[in-house]
Amino acid sequence: MKAFVALMVMGGVVAFTQAIALPSGWIRSITIATISDNDIDGEVVQITVNEVVDNPTHCPDSTGYAIRDPNTVRGSLALLMSAFVTGKQVDIFATGGCDKTGMPAVSGVALRK
């Protein structure tokens, strides 16, 4: 019985540690409704989503997210298109700011399995 309780406590600590280790800006399991690639003061990829947009900075456009970072915009667009075509979800990294489009700004995309 003591071994079982010790394993449960250790398992709880591991789960708690994993939750803290996740980056605070990641938003999980986003379903893409539309994708657009525009030139609004530079190249920007905009996605609209079916979920409620995580918008703690109260950006004026809460229909989706915008990716503008020139270092990641092409790769992000490729991952987003793949997710859209296959019906998979994505995780996105919100920067905590608003893009020039009025949408919450995103700097990273991860394709979910």
Protein Blocks (a to p, Z undefined) as FASTA:
>chain_A
ZZmmmmmmmmmmmmmmmmmmpcfkbcghiacfbdcdddehiaadddddfbdcddfkopab
lnbccdfbfklmmmmmmmmmmmmmnopacddddehiacfkopacdfbdcddZZ
